[in-house]
Amino acid sequence: MRTSRRTHGLLVAGVLGAALVGANLAAPPTAAAPRPPATSEPSATSGPRATYTNHVTQGYSIDFPDPAVIRGKDGRWYAYATGGPFDEQGERSSSYKIAVSDDLVHWEDAGPVFPEGRRPTWAAPGTGFWAPDIRYLNGQYLLYFTVPDTTTSSQGFDPAIGVATAPTPAGPWTPSEEPLIPAKPLGDGYDTVIDPAMFTDTDGTHYLYYGGYGTGIWVVKLSPDGLRAVSEPVHVASSRYEGPNVVKRGRYYYLFASSANCCAGPTTGYTVFVGRSTSPLGPFVDRLGVPMLASRSGGTPVIAPNGNKWIGTGHHSALLDLSGEMYMAYHAIDRNDPWLDVQPGFTMRPMNIDRLDWIDGWPIVRAGLGASEDPQPAPITRGEVDDRFEDAWATERTFTAVTGTLTVEGPDDASDSGHYARLGGDATLAVTKVLGRPDVRVEADVRSERGSVGVAARVHGTDGVWAVIDAERRELVLEARKGASVWRRSAPLPAGYDVSAWHVVALEARGRTVTADVTDARLSDPWATVTLELPAALHRSGRAGLVATGGGEADNFSANRLYQPVTRTVPTPRVGPADPAYSDEFDDGLDGNWTWVREDTAATVEDGQLVWPTQTADLVGTGTPGLLLRSSMPDGDYAVETKLSIDLGEDTVRNYQQAGLIVYVNDDEFLRFDVVAVGPTRITEFGKETVLLDRRSWGGGLAGAPGETTWLRLVHTRHPTTNEHLFRAASSTDGKRWTWGLTWTLPADAEPRIGLVSHGSTPETTEQFGPAVARFDYFRVSPLR
């Protein structure tokens, strides 16, 4: 029987034989990398997978910093970015950008967030807007935004955070009448109240993380509607961090944050780090157990400049494709074309995306390869079976109603979902074709105010696995059925969960483990999660589908082969024994292979150590401190290492006393890897100074947390196509466990010399504290294995 295109019934093809739902469970989805092709045809199972090449905003905008991405209820992806130009000539710009895409790799303009007449009243005239975070909460879109210049003062840079609401991802946006997080006085200015990121926990509590290089990252609890702060701020990360983002995975909360400078053109060392905690309030610690809030603050690198064209890789958001694979959307800088044509100094930061792997409980981009510049497999953005329910005739070809009915209705005037599926009857099972593999991800937007509705996988007749929202019991239920046997688990939905609003139910089956979760918009902050172990008989391929009892509605259905997880990181460099011809143990003064660039007579060799007080000068810029260099380095690949102790203390401001390794071409072309005091923090900074387009540029990136004694290592290789010198930094606090950081390049024809430095103290720091004393135990050069 056929009816109109607005309401289209599907034929009943069988009998289910038992009530579909009556169970309890929830669990977080597992991660992997799908192998099926990306296709818009529901039945397609073969053919080449689409590829993409960074940056993904090419053709739309050359600048798209601080990206935040969400999938709307209309099935499209939306991205939001700090305001800026669209083209290199700066002829067209926006104070706050929205882009839209069907595949995450081709983007187009979706208009501004705040056109004239809709700007926040508390924003200073002419100010732009920074660092958005996009969320969907119980039927309403929320955009958290930074206003760098507010009406709080007339001095400029008195930042505050607001929130705007909209019925669709493209707006219209209504900003809050006052700041959500107001400007915070700090000294003679204001703290960095910037970079908001919202997170919803499984108990229904909403949190907002924010902050930057003033005092670091903070978190507050939000009201149930996400529009007000209802607690005092809690400090969770030190002042070396900004750009927070939190996801929950298993029992851990992961705090991602960016560190180092964001916008230094060709020397931007921006890097994303992560720590984890069993509480959303911290403490967050890195892989080595070092707190992110400590003065010698910890953090495990997730993505860092890797020696290709992309530098400044940071300020990201995380997203899932339809196979369950996680991606990182982040901004980056082309080191060969970093600035606007008309304004050197304005750094262009387009948006990249790359796969985010989870290995041994920690996230890392492309297993440690970092940003990609070559073609990559595209995210899966259409299901192997995919129905947005915009075409009732296509739905009839996709689904078979085994029991009950499935009709296409709409459009939905209460949301942006468009047309949707309504499941009718006491017990409804609507299935699709048999999927080729048992390991699958099935998801849909669902809602039901009275019954239960969700998704199914591995269906054979009345056997299978399904995950549903039970509106009456207010539970996420995961159930498996084999004949008369039923296995089920459930998790409660917290009080703030609105059963009448669209939410995403996702079911992932991998082997004999099935997981399910329910989220607002697939942003790794589940309202509930559940896991179930299946009997061996249910480890098989089958049909996917929709299930309901007592009626329910669904949209944006997709079923895919589950992605295949990457389980090992790429190998880190292996270092051989030290070559005595290029090394010095400082057993008997300085050997004859050292030369000075501007000798510092305060440096001495005592008891097998080079002892060197920090000089009151800095090589960055026009400074001319003394440098101690080796006369030559070996050909080929090698590692340079030193063991350094320096008395910088903790928490006090001792800017910018430092000591470590130097890779020197001249006073305007060098790399420096050292332990340095920056404000109250202590970091291992790998920095670069160069001259591009007659403009001197300095910037740095970070490795691991320093200790009272820190081992510093630089590994030298050559780029396989450009022959540039590549230097990658690693640090350690025990000489055994190394944290590998970013890579800097030097020109292929450069003849760098490597040595040691101890300098950077300002006159004010030297007057207050005296010089810090650096003690180097050795300088070793080793071949790579």
C-alpha positions, 0 to 999 in steps of 0.5 A, a space after each residue: 500500500 502506498 500513500 503520499 510522500 509525506 506519510 509512507 507506510 512500509 510493508 510488514 514482512 514477518 512476525 517478531 514473536 516477542 516484545 523487543 525491549 525490556 532490558 538494561 545497559 549502556 557503554 562507550 563506543 570502541 574506536 577503529 578505522 573503517 575499511 568500507 568505501 565512503 559512498 552515498 548509496 545505501 547498498 554500496 559495499 565495494 569501490 575505492 574509498 574517497 581521499 582528502 588532502 589538508 587543508 580541508 577549508 581550501 576553496 572556502 577560507 584560508 583562515 579558520 582558527 580554533 575550529 569546533 565541529 558538530 553534526 546537525 540534526 539535518 545530517 550535515 556537519 557544521 564548523 565554527 571558527 575565530 573570525 578573520 579573513 577568507 582570502 590572502 589579500 584580506 578583501 573579505 572577512 567575518 567576525 565569526 565564521 560558520 561553515 557547512 559540509 556534507 563530507 567533512 572535507 569540502 566546506 562552504 560558507 554558512 554565514 556569520 554567527 553575529 551579523 550586525 544587529 545581533 552582536 552581544 551588547 556587552 562586546 566592545 564596538 569593532 571587536 571580533 570573536 574568538 574560539 567557539 565551542 558548539 554543543 546541542 543540548 536537549 533540542 537547542 544549539 548552544 555556542 560558547 564564545 569568547 569576546 576579547 574586548 568587552 565593555 568592562 573597561 576601555 583599555 582593551 583585552 578584557 576578555 569574557 565568555 558568553 553563550 548564544 542559543 539557536 534552533 539550527 546550527 546556522 542560527 539565528 543566534 541569540 547571544 546572552 545578555 551578559 557574560 557567562 564567565 565575566 572578565 577577571 581582573 589580574 594585576 594591571 590587566 585582565 586574566 585570559 578568560 577565553 577558549 570555552 569548551 562544554 562537557 556533559 557527564 553521565 550524571 547529567 552535570 554540565 561543565 565549562 572548561 576555559 582559560 589560557 596563558 594568564 592563569 591556565 585552565 579552569 572549570 565551572 559547573 553549569 545550570 541544567 540548560 547550560 546557560 549559567 555558571 553555578 559553582 566557583 571555578 576549579 583550577 585544572 591546568 597550569 598557565 602553559 595551557 589554553 584551548 581546552 577540550 574534554 572527552 570521556 572514554 571508559 572511566 577516564 576524562 581526558 583534558 586536551 589543551 594546546 601549549 606554546 605560541 599559536 601565531 608566530 608565522 613560520 616559527 609557530 610551535 603550537 602543540 596539543 597535549 593531554 592528561 586524564 583523570 577519573 573526575 571531570 574536576 581533575 587532577 589531570 595527569 599525563 602518561 608519566 603521572 605528572 599533573 597538568 597543574 604542577 609548576 613543572 606541568 605535565 602533558 602527553 603530546 597528541 599532535 605536534 609539528 612533524 617536519 612537513 609543511 604543517 606547523 602550529 598544529 593546535 586548538 582542536 575539537 574531536 569528532 566521530 565519523 559514521 564508522 566510529 572512528 575519531 578525528 581531530 579538527 585543528 588549525 595549522 600553518 603552512 610554514 612556507 606561506 604563513 602570512 597574509 599577502 597584505 599583512 605579514 604578521 597576520 598568521 593564516 591558520 586553516 583547518 585540518 582534520 586527521 585521524 585520532 588513534 587511541 593506543 594503550 589508553 592514550 590519544 595520538 594523531 595518526 599513531 604518532 605521525 602527526 599532521 598529514 600533507 599527503 592524501 588520506 582516507 576520508 572520514 566515513 560520512 555516509 553509511 553503508 546503509 544510510 537513511 536521512 528519511 527525506 525520501 519516502 520511496 528510498 526508505 521503502 527500498 532500504 527498510 523492511 518492517 518485520 513487525 509494526 510499521 515505519 512511516 516517513 513523516 515531517 518536516 519536523 517544525 520543532 527542530 532542524 531534522 527535516 523529515 523523519 521516521 515514525 515507528 508504530 505498533 506495540 513492537 516494531 522491528 524495521 531491518 535493512 540488508 545483511 551487512 557484510 561483517 559482524 563488527 558494525 556501528 549502527 546509530 540514529 537520532 531517536 526520541 520517544 516520550 512514552 515508549 522505547 526506541 533505538 537501533 539493532 544489529 546482527 539481526 536474524 529473525 527474532 534474534 539480534 542485539 539492540 540498544 534503545 531509550 526507554 522513556 518510561 523507565 528513563 534508561 538506556 537499554 542494551 539487549 541481546 536475544 538468541 531464541 528464548 535466551 535474553 541478555 540485558 543491561 541498562 544505565 539510568 538517564 539523568 534527571 536533565 535528559 529530555 526524552 522528547 528531544 532528539 538524541 543519538 543512540 549508537 551501538 557498536 558490536 566488535 567480536 563478542 563485545 557490544 557497547 552502546 551510548 546516548 549523546 546529544 550530538 556524538 561529541 564523546 560526552 555521553 549521558 549514559 554508556 553500557 557494555 554487554 558480552 554476547 554469547 558466541 552464537 551472536 558473533 555473526 553478521 546480520 541485518 541492522 535496523 530500528 526497533 521500538 515498543 509503543 511508538 518512537 521516532 528516528 532520523 539520520 540512521 546509518 550502519 557501517 562496518 566498524 572501524 579497525 583500531 590502530 593498536 601500535 604507535 609508529 616507532 620512535 628513534 633508537 639511539 646507539 652508544 655515544 661516539 667519543 669522537 664527538 662527545 665530551 664527558 667533562 672529566 678533565 676540562 673542555 676538550 679541544 673540539 669546543 669553540 666559543 661564540 662570544 666566550 662567557 668566562 663564568 662557565 667552568 668545569 668542576 667535578 665532571 660537570 660543566 657549570 654555567 650560570 645563566 647570562 643576563 641576555 637572550 639570543 632571541 631577537 638582537 641579544 648576543 650571549 655567549 654560546 659554546 659549540 662543537 666544531 663538527 658533527 657526524 654525517 648522516 643521522 645522529 642524536 645529541 644528548 645532555 643531562 642538565 640540572 638547573 636551579 629554577 625552583 618552582 612556582 616563582 616568576 624567574 623569567 626567562 632563565 634557561 639552559 640546554 642545547 643549541 643548534 646554531 647557523 647564525 644569530 638569526 637562524 638557530 634552534 634552541 632546546 632547553 629547560 626554561 622558567 616562563 612565569 610560574 611554570 617550568 617547561 622544556 621548550 624547543 624554539 626556532 628563530 629564522 628570517 622570512 621575507 625580511 622579517 625575524 620570527 621566533 617561536 617555540 614548542 614543548 616536549 615533556 615536563 622538566 625535573 630537577 634533572 632533565 635529559 634533553 635529546 635532539 635527533 637529526 635526520 634529513 627530509 627525504 625529498 627536500 634534504 632539509 635538516 630535521 631536528 626532533 626533540 625529546 625530554 626525560 626525567 630519568 634518562 629512560 622514559 622519553 617524551 617526544 615532541 616537535 620537529 623543526 627544520 633548517 635549510 638543506 644548505 645550512 651547516 648547523 653547529 650544535 652545542 650548549 647555552 645558559 642564558 635568558 635571565 632578565 635584569 629584573 630576575 638576575 637582580 632578584 634571584 641572581 643567575 640560575 646555575 646550569 650543570 651539564 653532566 655530559 654532551 653525547 653524540 650517538 648514531 641512530 640504530 
